[in-house]
Each structure stands twice: as C-alpha cells, then as structure tokens.
Amino acid sequence: MGACCSCHRGHIRHFHVEEYEEERRFDDGNIVLRGDAGARVRLQGSSKYVSMYSQQGKKGVNQDSMTVWERFSGDKDMFFGAVLDGHGPSGHKVSSYVRDFLPAKISQLYRQASIDGSSAVMDIQTDDGSGGPNSRNPLFLSWKARLTKCFHDMDEQLEQEASVESYCSGTTTVSVLKKGEHLIISNLGDSRAVLCTRDDTNHLVAEQLTVDLKPNVPSEANRIISCQGRVQAMEEEPNVYRIWMPHEDCPGLAMARAFGDFCLKDYGLISTPVVSYRKLTERDEFVVLATDGIWDALSNDEVVQTVASARDRSTAAQLLVEKAVRAWRYKFPRSKIDDCAVVCLFFKRHSSTLSPLEAAQFDLSYPDLDSRSCTGSVNSTDALETVLNCKVNEAENVDEQTARRPRKRRLGKKLEHVGE
C-alpha cells in the first residue's frame, strides 16, 4: 500500500507510564506498570475485574492496542479502560502513542480540578441535542468537559510529535471510566462498547452503548460535506463509505472521527469524542470494549453470551477473540481477518455470570459456526480503513479482476445530501 502523502520522521518513542521498580509485578508473564497517581496499568492479561486480549490479523502488523488503569487517578474505586484501532502506514505507532499518553492526561486533569475545587460543570447538552436526563447530571457534565479537552489536547500533542507519522495515519478509540455506579463512555470512531445486563425475566441481554461513527452516519456526513470533504464509496466496496479530500481521491478514511489523519482535519474529520453516561444497577454484569474486528464478525448478543459463558473470567477476552476469528473464517472465507482487541470489565466479584442452565442454553443457541454462516460479503469486511494513492479508473467497463486491483479504485456512490 503506497502513500499519497507522507512525512519522513524519526522513530524515537517515549512511554509516559512510569516504571518504578518496586511497583513492577508479573502476572502470568505480564508486567503491571505504575501510572499517574499510583494507578496500576495493565496492557494485557487479567485481574479480578478485568480480562484483556489482542490478536494480530492477516492484514499486516497488529495496529490494535488496549489499556486498563486500575485505581485510576489514585482512587481505588476507579477504573479506566480503552481499546484503540490504528490505521494507515503508521497506525500501530499512533495507536500505541495515544494509549500511552491519553489516560495520564485524563487522570491529571481530574486531580487538578479536585485540587482547584472546581467541578468543571458546564451548561451543555448531550451530543444528540436531546437534552435528556444526563445532560444536566453534574458528574456527567464535568467529565464530558474534561474528556473533550483531553482528547483535543491529545490530538494537538500527536500532531507535534515528530517521531510518529500522523498526517495519513491515525487511530480510533472507545474508552470507559467507572467510579462506583457511574460509567462514562467516550467514543471516537468505529470501535464499540456493549453492556451486558439482565431484563425483567433475568435473562442476559446486550445493550450497545456507542454508535459506530462511520462517514455515512447522517450527522457525521453533514459535517464532513459542510467542510468540503467528500463522503463516497468505491464501486468494489459499495457499502463502505469513506472521507476523501475535496479534489483528490485520497486518503479514503472509513471512519468519521479519529486521532491523527491531519490531512483530513480541515475537511470534517474531528477528534471530539461522543461522551455518554450510564448509571449502573444490580442488573448490569459487565461491559465489553472491542475494535471492529470483533463486531464485523459477531453480533452484540453473541459477544455478550460468549463472554458470559467463560468458565474463568480471566479467559473471557481470549475466548471472544477466538470465536470472532472462527466467525471470520466461516462467514468471510475470501477476506483477511482483521486485528482484534478486547477489554472486558466486570462489575461484580463472583466469577460466573451464566447459570448452568443458561450455559446449556447458550451451547444450544450459539454452536460453532458452520457453512450456513457463509453469507458475508468480502466487500465490507476486507476493506482497508484507509485507502492511499487511490487512482480513479476512467474506463467505463471494468471487469472483476481489474476491480480488485488495490491501486485502480473507481469511486461509486456519493453522499451529497443526507437525510435525518
């Protein structure tokens, strides 16, 4: 994959998580680091309430990353968790860089507000403008303002970082902050957060907490088009809408919000997260954060049931990734498996979420996938998240072999007016 726009920069890396020798612990071969205010930083593995796992796909270097901070900002009742999905030539570097710096920024701003005695409450509405019950919740308003500032500061820092090429590379992220019964979700891009809760009959159900911020989402498309960006799909990928520069067929970004990708920041791509709030109840069991490699292969319900079926919660994330990989192979046999990263945050102490009866029902309802599941299209799942050096093929008749060539892309459907 060539690059239509690139920056030649060095490769010096700085890791912001502090490594104090007395604070280093080894859990099953994994190192637990110390972060801001003494937080315990985990980049893989598991703990009493956390299960994490990432696996490289078949598209090249693993550009997904993840992190969990326990005792966040020095508060023993506070957790921060995030997954990040990099894209572009240096997407893996952008993903790791944001993973290393963003949590500390949030932690420091939170502690500074507490020291100053400022609640940072602002009279703002939720992103959908609905003015719902969360739009006036003091904790939500406080954290929304802080998180938005941290995301913007992070993007500015990334732009100034000479060691990481971010002009045509970037990363999405979805993260959660949990303090007691409060859960605050920040979404930037097309990764997803899904909650496992129980309905009135005490059965496990999935509740999606975020919206996949693709370029063809009406509010996102309207913003991009108003900034002179183009939202258009390629003929060989009619269901994958991308952001293009006004007069050049590049870079073809398949999400509407991201860190980095500064070639598109003047044309509607933004680093402002969609921040939402959920007050947890006794019915809520856990939350799953995962990159799109999981959600392209499994439904929300399948994800929740898979995690809940794990006999040992420490293996829940790995179990989910392995099931997603099997689903990719059966549903999309011609496509390359994407990178996968999963963070599961459990809310309760007990280790089993499914009762024996529920587990038996799950085994019957969610058997291993078979050939009947091979209904997917390679067009949507094998798509690159960024298309560089996109050359428009002017020929009127394009055969199937020509359509598959990565550097001979012909643009198809275009969004100019998007209805609500």
C-alpha positions in Angstrom: 0.0 0.0 0.0 1.6 3.2 -1.2 1.2 6.6 0.5 -0.1 9.6 -1.4 1.0 11.9 1.4 3.7 11.1 3.9 6.0 12.7 6.4 9.6 11.3 6.9 10.2 11.3 10.6 12.3 9.5 13.2 11.3 6.6 15.4 12.1 7.8 18.9 9.4 6.6 21.4 8.6 7.9 24.9 6.5 5.9 27.2 4.6 8.1 29.7 3.6 5.3 32.1 6.1 5.4 34.9 8.0 2.2 35.7 9.0 2.1 39.4 11.0 -1.0 40.2 9.2 -1.6 43.4 5.8 -1.4 41.7 6.5 -3.9 39.0 4.6 -7.1 39.2 4.5 -10.2 37.0 1.1 -11.8 36.5 1.4 -14.9 34.2 4.4 -13.3 32.5 2.7 -9.8 32.1 4.1 -6.7 33.7 1.8 -4.4 35.6 3.2 -0.9 35.4 2.6 2.2 37.6 0.9 5.2 36.1 -0.1 8.7 37.2 -1.0 8.9 40.9 0.0 5.3 41.5 -2.5 3.7 39.2 -1.9 0.1 38.2 -1.5 0.0 34.4 -2.2 -3.2 32.5 -1.6 -3.6 28.8 -2.6 -7.3 28.6 -3.7 -10.1 30.8 -6.3 -10.1 33.5 -7.1 -9.3 37.1 -10.1 -9.7 39.5 -12.4 -7.5 37.4 -10.6 -7.3 34.0 -9.9 -9.6 31.1 -7.9 -8.3 28.1 -6.7 -9.9 24.9 -5.4 -8.8 21.5 -4.5 -10.8 18.4 -2.9 -9.8 15.1 -5.0 -10.4 12.0 -3.9 -11.2 8.5 -3.6 -7.6 7.1 -0.1 -6.9 8.5 1.3 -5.6 11.8 -1.2 -5.5 14.7 -2.5 -1.9 14.8 -4.8 -2.5 17.7 -3.8 -1.7 21.3 -5.5 -1.6 24.7 -5.0 -0.5 28.3 -6.7 -0.7 31.7 -5.8 1.6 34.6 -6.9 0.3 38.0 -7.0 2.7 40.9 -7.3 5.4 38.3 -6.1 8.8 39.5 -5.3 7.3 42.9 -8.9 6.3 43.5 -9.2 2.6 44.5 -12.8 2.5 43.3 -12.0 3.9 39.8 -11.2 2.1 36.6 -10.2 3.4 33.1 -10.2 1.0 30.1 -9.8 1.6 26.4 -9.2 -0.1 23.1 -7.6 1.6 20.1 -7.6 0.7 16.4 -4.9 2.3 14.4 -5.0 2.7 10.6 -2.7 4.0 7.9 1.0 3.3 7.3 1.9 4.2 10.9 -1.4 3.3 12.6 0.3 1.0 15.1 2.6 3.7 16.3 -0.3 6.2 16.6 -2.4 3.7 18.5 0.4 2.9 21.0 1.3 6.6 21.4 -2.3 7.6 22.3 -2.7 4.6 24.5 0.4 5.6 26.5 -0.5 9.3 26.9 -4.2 9.8 26.9 -5.1 8.1 30.3 -2.5 10.1 32.1 -3.8 13.4 30.6 -7.3 12.5 31.9 -6.0 11.5 35.3 -4.0 14.7 35.7 -6.9 16.9 34.7 -9.2 15.1 37.1 -6.9 15.6 40.0 -6.2 19.2 39.1 -9.9 20.0 39.1 -10.2 18.4 42.5 -7.3 20.4 43.9 -8.6 23.7 42.5 -12.0 22.9 44.0 -13.6 23.3 40.5 -16.3 20.9 39.4 -15.9 22.0 35.8 -19.7 21.7 35.3 -20.8 23.4 32.2 -24.3 24.1 30.8 -24.0 21.8 27.8 -26.3 19.3 26.2 -25.6 15.7 25.1 -24.3 15.3 21.6 -27.6 14.4 20.1 -29.1 17.6 21.4 -31.9 15.8 23.1 -31.4 17.4 26.5 -32.1 14.1 28.1 -31.7 13.3 31.8 -27.9 13.0 31.5 -27.5 16.5 30.0 -27.8 18.1 33.4 -26.1 15.5 35.6 -23.2 17.3 37.3 -20.8 14.3 37.2 -21.6 13.7 33.5 -21.2 17.4 32.6 -17.9 17.6 34.5 -16.4 14.6 32.9 -17.7 15.4 29.4 -15.9 18.8 29.5 -12.7 17.2 30.8 -12.7 14.3 28.4 -13.3 16.6 25.4 -10.5 18.8 26.4 -8.1 15.9 26.9 -9.0 14.4 23.5 -8.3 17.7 21.8 -5.0 18.2 23.7 -4.0 14.7 22.8 -4.6 15.3 19.1 -2.6 18.5 19.3 0.3 16.7 21.0 0.2 14.0 18.4 0.5 16.5 15.6 3.6 18.0 17.2 5.2 14.6 17.9 8.0 14.2 15.3 8.6 10.6 16.0 5.1 9.4 14.9 3.8 10.0 11.4 0.2 11.0 11.7 -0.6 13.0 8.6 -2.0 10.0 6.8 -2.2 7.7 9.9 -4.4 7.7 12.9 -6.4 5.7 15.5 -9.9 5.4 16.8 -10.7 4.6 20.4 -13.5 3.7 22.7 -13.0 4.0 26.5 -14.9 3.8 29.7 -14.4 5.4 33.2 -16.0 3.6 36.0 -16.4 5.0 39.5 -18.8 3.2 41.8 -22.2 3.1 40.0 -21.2 5.7 37.4 -20.0 4.6 33.9 -18.8 7.3 31.4 -18.2 6.2 27.8 -16.1 8.1 25.3 -16.3 7.1 21.7 -14.0 8.3 18.8 -14.6 6.3 15.7 -16.0 2.9 15.0 -14.9 0.7 17.9 -17.8 -0.2 20.2 -18.8 -0.6 23.8 -21.6 -3.1 24.7 -23.1 -3.6 28.1 -24.3 -6.9 29.4 -27.4 -6.5 31.6 -30.4 -8.5 32.6 -34.0 -8.0 31.5 -37.2 -8.3 33.5 -37.1 -12.1 33.2 -33.5 -12.2 34.5 -32.0 -13.2 31.1 -28.8 -11.7 29.8 -29.2 -9.1 27.1 -26.8 -6.8 25.2 -27.1 -3.1 25.2 -25.0 -1.1 22.8 -23.6 2.0 24.5 -22.0 3.7 21.5 -22.7 4.5 17.8 -20.3 3.4 15.1 -19.2 6.7 13.8 -18.9 5.9 10.1 -18.8 8.7 7.5 -22.4 7.9 6.2 -24.0 8.5 9.6 -26.2 11.5 8.8 -24.8 13.9 11.4 -21.3 12.9 10.5 -21.8 13.2 6.8 -23.4 16.6 7.0 -20.5 17.9 9.0 -17.9 16.5 6.6 -19.7 17.8 3.5 -20.1 21.2 5.0 -16.3 21.3 5.4 -15.9 20.5 1.7 -14.9 16.9 2.4 -16.4 14.2 0.2 -18.3 11.1 1.5 -18.2 8.4 -1.2 -17.9 4.7 -1.6 -15.8 2.8 -4.2 -17.6 0.7 -6.7 -15.9 -2.5 -5.5 -16.9 -1.6 -1.9 -20.4 -0.1 -2.3 -21.3 -0.3 1.4 -18.0 1.2 2.7 -18.3 5.0 2.7 -15.1 6.9 3.1 -13.9 10.5 3.6 -12.0 12.0 0.7 -10.2 15.3 0.2 -12.1 17.8 -2.0 -10.1 17.5 -5.1 -8.0 14.3 -4.6 -9.0 10.7 -4.4 -7.2 10.2 -1.1 -6.9 9.1 1.7 -10.3 7.3 1.8 -10.8 7.1 5.5 -13.6 4.7 6.6 -14.5 6.5 9.9 -15.7 10.0 10.7 -13.7 10.7 13.9 -10.1 9.9 14.8 -6.9 11.0 16.4 -4.3 11.9 13.7 -5.1 11.8 10.0 -4.3 15.5 9.8 -4.7 15.6 6.0 -8.4 15.5 6.7 -8.8 17.7 9.8 -9.7 20.7 7.6 -12.4 18.6 5.8 -14.7 17.4 8.5 -12.7 14.7 10.4 -12.6 15.7 14.1 -11.1 14.4 17.4 -14.1 15.3 19.5 -15.4 12.2 21.3 -19.1 11.4 21.8 -19.4 11.2 25.6 -22.3 9.4 27.2 -23.2 8.3 30.7 -24.8 5.2 32.3 -25.8 4.7 35.9 -25.1 1.1 36.7 -27.6 -1.1 38.6 -27.6 -4.5 40.1 -28.8 -5.9 36.8 -25.6 -4.8 35.0 -22.9 -7.5 34.7 -20.0 -6.3 32.6 -19.0 -4.1 29.7 -17.1 -5.2 26.6 -14.9 -2.8 24.7 -13.7 -4.1 21.3 -12.3 -3.0 18.0 -14.2 -3.5 14.8 -12.5 -6.9 14.1 -14.9 -8.3 16.7 -18.1 -6.5 15.7 -17.7 -7.3 11.9 -17.8 -11.0 12.8 -20.2 -11.2 15.8 -23.4 -9.6 16.9 -23.8 -7.8 20.2 -25.7 -10.7 21.6 -23.1 -13.2 20.5 -20.4 -11.2 22.2 -22.3 -10.9 25.5 -23.1 -14.6 25.5 -19.6 -15.6 24.7 -18.1 -13.5 27.5 -20.7 -14.7 29.9 -20.1 -18.3 29.1 -16.4 -18.2 30.1 -15.8 -20.6 33.0 -12.9 -18.4 34.1 -13.4 -14.7 33.6 -9.7 -14.2 33.1 -10.0 -16.0 29.8 -13.2 -14.3 28.6 -11.5 -11.8 26.3 -9.4 -14.5 24.6 -12.4 -16.7 24.3 -14.2 -13.9 22.5 -11.3 -13.2 20.1 -11.1 -16.9 19.2 -14.8 -17.1 18.5 -14.6 -14.0 16.3 -11.7 -15.5 14.3 -13.7 -18.6 13.7 -16.6 -16.5 12.6 -14.4 -14.6 10.1 -13.2 -17.9 8.6 -16.6 -19.2 8.1 -18.6 -16.1 7.2 -15.9 -14.4 5.0 -13.6 -17.1 3.7 -12.2 -14.8 1.0 -11.3 -11.9 3.3 -8.4 -11.3 5.5 -9.1 -11.5 9.3 -8.8 -8.1 11.0 -6.8 -7.3 14.1 -8.9 -7.8 17.3 -8.6 -6.2 20.7 -11.0 -6.8 23.6 -11.3 -5.4 27.2 -13.9 -6.9 29.5 -14.7 -5.0 32.7 -16.7 -7.0 35.2 -18.8 -5.2 37.8 -19.3 -8.0 40.4 -17.0 -10.2 42.4 -18.4 -13.6 41.5 -16.7 -15.4 38.7 -19.7 -17.0 36.8 -22.3 -14.9 35.0 -24.2 -17.7 33.4 -26.0 -20.2 35.5 -25.6 -23.9 34.4 -29.0 -23.8 32.7 -28.1 -20.6 30.9 -24.8 -22.1 29.8 -26.5 -25.2 28.4 -29.0 -22.9 26.5 -26.0 -20.9 25.2 -24.4 -24.1 23.9 -27.5 -24.9 22.0 -28.2 -21.4 20.8 -24.6 -20.5 19.8 -23.0 -23.6 18.3 -19.8 -23.4 16.4 -20.4 -21.7 13.1 -20.9 -23.9 10.1 -21.1 -23.5 6.3 -24.6 -22.0 6.6 -23.0 -18.9 8.1 -21.0 -18.2 4.9 -23.3 -15.4 3.9 -21.0 -12.4 4.3 -19.5 -10.2 1.6 -15.9 -9.6 1.2 -16.6 -6.0 0.1 -17.4 -4.9 3.6 -15.1 -6.9 5.8 -11.9 -7.0 3.7 -11.9 -3.2 3.3 -8.9 -1.2 4.3 -9.6 1.5 6.8 -7.5 4.0 4.8 -7.0 3.9 1.0 -3.8 5.7 -0.1 -2.8 6.5 -3.7 -6.4 6.0 -4.9 -6.5 6.3 -8.7 -9.8 6.7 -10.3 -10.3 4.3 -13.2 -11.9 6.2 -16.1 -12.8 3.2 -18.1 -16.5 2.6 -18.5 -16.3 -1.2 -18.4 -14.3 -2.7 -15.5 -14.0 -6.4 -15.3 -14.0 -8.3 -11.9 -10.2 -8.8 -12.0 -9.5 -5.1 -12.6 -11.9 -4.1 -9.9 -9.9 -6.0 -7.3 -6.6 -4.2 -8.0 -5.8 -2.1 -4.9 -4.4 0.9 -6.9 -7.1 1.1 -9.5 -10.0 2.3 -7.4 -13.1 3.7 -9.0 -15.4 5.8 -6.9 -19.0 4.9 -6.8 -21.9 6.2 -4.6 -21.5 9.7 -3.3 -23.3 11.3 -0.4 -24.2 15.0 -1.1 -27.4 15.4 0.8 -28.0 13.3 3.9 -31.5 13.0 5.4 -32.1 12.6 9.1 
